[in-house]
Each structure stands twice: as structure tokens, then as C-alpha cells.
Amino acid sequence: MALIDLVSEDIVKVPLSASTKDEVIHELIAVLKAAGKIRDTGKVYEAILAREGLGSTGLEKGIAVPHAKTDQVEKLTLAIGISPNGVDFAAMDGQPSKLFFMMLAAPDQSGPHIEALAEIARITRSDAFCRVLASAVSAKEIVELFTEE
Amino acid sequence: MAGLIQKVLVFVDGSEESIVAAHYAVCLSKTLNARLTALYVVNTRAVEDLVKTKIFLAAEQEEYTRDIESDAEKYLNHIKSLGRQKGVTVETVQKHGAPFLEIKKEVQEQDIDLLVIGELSKIRSRRDEFYNEAERAMRNVSCSVLIVKDEDRVYEVYESMTV
């Protein structure tokens, strides 16, 4: 499954209302719950938090990629959130994070999980694309930015 | 047809699409009496990229690599079993590296006639970054490529095929 197959309007939240790291994680998990992609939100939160406990997934240039393996998903699952003003996600450059990609995978899907994360790494290398994504005002716009439609 | 396709390679990555492709490859190889190899590539290139971009910690690199190696063994054994159930011997190969490059090498080294891969995304994108490994392989290998679709039909054909 390609990353692009995971992108649909129901897994995108623009703008995020969260103003803290913890709220961002909760908000993205709520998006996935509403989209019917996950089972127990508490267990997913614990899995994400356990990974964040090892070191923040807040990268540079306003991008964060919280991720975890969890048996609370059937298959590879992505949520995208945009925070126009940015949130302190303990990013490595100390800058606020604006673009969030939350990736969850079942424990026996490490291969597809890695490849989807690598696709995120590839697209986030494009500063221009990230700027356009971060300035999007709707979920529809985000989906359109990923596809040709 | 049998002369045209004597060596078949199926690429497996643990996705549902690749498992469907493996069922098809078993049926095709039996029908053509072709030699079948199943290839799983532990994508160490992607893992290394994730560490470089700081998405992964060093500890995750080791953990995920081990997980993928274990998945590779599990899926390749599963495909061997799929072949055995239909009287087809499946040679399995596990490699490490960038999948599309390892697929390309395997095709060349084994002089493969046909590469079988799972269904690709129906969604088109302007961005080359969205080509996944199977799609990159399809664009780069020297042999013909067969993309397997319609999983219901494939499973039906597989189930009805006698040993």
C-alpha cells in the first residue's frame, strides 16, 4: 500500500485546535477514531507516548512524525494535522511544529510501516511542498495537494 | 507461452496486494511449468533514511530491522506453503537494501522472464516521491512485468486449482 492510498479527507484535520504537544496527539487520535481507523484510543495514546518518551518526533522545519506500532489498528493508518500557528512539539530545532503526520501500524506490518514513513521523509525534503501543505485551509485542499484531482 | 516465461519472480513486501500477487504467481508458474522465486527485500535503505532524517532513533533502527527480517521469513514461508499446496516449488530469497534496486539485480542475476507484483495505487500524483518500491521496480527492471489485480478472482482461481 502506497502512502497516497492512506490520504483521505476524513484523516486530515485543518486547522488543529490544539495548543500543546499532548493536545495535538489527542486531537489526531480523535480524528482516527472518528474515521473508524482505530479501536482503543487510550491504548493508541499510550503507544504514541511511549515512543515520544524515547525522544520527540518533532523534526526540523515545523514537521513532526509521531508514530507507533500498535495492535489497535488493522492496517497501516495515517492522520495529518496542520497547525497554522505552530505548537511546541519539543522539535530538535526548537521551532514550533505546524505539519503533523501521525503513523500507526500493526506489529506485523513493519515493512509497509517503514516504507510509508520513508515516503513521508521524502516528501518533507521539499521545503516548497511543506510550505504549501502548512498553508492549506481545508482537508480537501490537503488531499488535492497529494493527488492530481 | 511456456517457452517465453520460464522463470518467474514475485516481489513480496508483506502487503495484502503482494500476497495476492504470490497466489497468482503460483497459479501462473504451475500452468506454465515455470520456475518460481519469491523475493522479500528488507528495506534497510528506508530504515537508514529514517535514522538520517531523525524520524527513527538508533534503537528503532535495530528493532524494526529485526521485525522486518522476521516478517520476511514468515511471508516467504507462507508463499512456500502456498506453492506446496499446489505442487509448485517456490525458491525464496531474502535480501537487504533498497527494494527496487534489489529486485532489478535479482531479475538480472537469475535472468528472470517475468516479474509479478501486487496492484499499485489507483491514485495518481504529480509527485514522483509517491512512487512506492513496487512501482519503482516496475519502471526499472529489464524484464516484462505483470501487475496482479482482482483479488477475488485470483483467490478463486488459486482455490480451484488442483494439485
Chai-1 contact restraints between the chains, C-beta under 6 A:
chainA,res_idxA,chainB,res_idxB,connection_type,confidence,min_distance_angstrom,max_distance_angstrom,comment,restraint_id
A,M1,B,S15,contact,1.0,0.0,6.0,A-B,restraint_1
A,A2,B,S121,contact,1.0,0.0,6.0,A-B,restraint_2
A,A2,B,N132,contact,1.0,0.0,6.0,A-B,restraint_3
A,I4,B,S121,contact,1.0,0.0,6.0,A-B,restraint_4
A,I4,B,I123,contact,1.0,0.0,6.0,A-B,restraint_5
A,I4,B,S125,contact,1.0,0.0,6.0,A-B,restraint_6
A,I4,B,F130,contact,1.0,0.0,6.0,A-B,restraint_7
A,D5,B,S121,contact,1.0,0.0,6.0,A-B,restraint_8
A,L54,B,L57,contact,1.0,0.0,6.0,A-B,restraint_9
A,G55,B,L57,contact,1.0,0.0,6.0,A-B,restraint_10
A,L59,B,K54,contact,1.0,0.0,6.0,A-B,restraint_11
A,V65,B,I55,contact,1.0,0.0,6.0,A-B,restraint_12
A,S110,B,Y64,contact,1.0,0.0,6.0,A-B,restraint_13
A,S110,B,D67,contact,1.0,0.0,6.0,A-B,restraint_14
A,S110,B,I68,contact,1.0,0.0,6.0,A-B,restraint_15
A,S110,B,D71,contact,1.0,0.0,6.0,A-B,restraint_16
A,G111,B,D13,contact,1.0,0.0,6.0,A-B,restraint_17
A,G111,B,G14,contact,1.0,0.0,6.0,A-B,restraint_18
A,G111,B,I68,contact,1.0,0.0,6.0,A-B,restraint_19
A,G111,B,D71,contact,1.0,0.0,6.0,A-B,restraint_20
A,P112,B,G14,contact,1.0,0.0,6.0,A-B,restraint_21
A,P112,B,S15,contact,1.0,0.0,6.0,A-B,restraint_22
A,I114,B,N43,contact,1.0,0.0,6.0,A-B,restraint_23
A,I114,B,A46,contact,1.0,0.0,6.0,A-B,restraint_24
A,I114,B,V47,contact,1.0,0.0,6.0,A-B,restraint_25
A,I114,B,Y64,contact,1.0,0.0,6.0,A-B,restraint_26
A,E115,B,A46,contact,1.0,0.0,6.0,A-B,restraint_27
A,L117,B,L50,contact,1.0,0.0,6.0,A-B,restraint_28
A,L117,B,I55,contact,1.0,0.0,6.0,A-B,restraint_29
A,A118,B,A46,contact,1.0,0.0,6.0,A-B,restraint_30
A,A118,B,D49,contact,1.0,0.0,6.0,A-B,restraint_31
A,A121,B,D49,contact,1.0,0.0,6.0,A-B,restraint_32
A,A121,B,T53,contact,1.0,0.0,6.0,A-B,restraint_33
A,A121,B,I55,contact,1.0,0.0,6.0,A-B,restraint_34
A,R122,B,E129,contact,1.0,0.0,6.0,A-B,restraint_35
A,I123,B,E129,contact,1.0,0.0,6.0,A-B,restraint_36
A,T147,B,I123,contact,1.0,0.0,6.0,A-B,restraint_37
A,T147,B,S125,contact,1.0,0.0,6.0,A-B,restraint_38
A,E148,B,R124,contact,1.0,0.0,6.0,A-B,restraint_39
A,E148,B,R126,contact,1.0,0.0,6.0,A-B,restraint_40
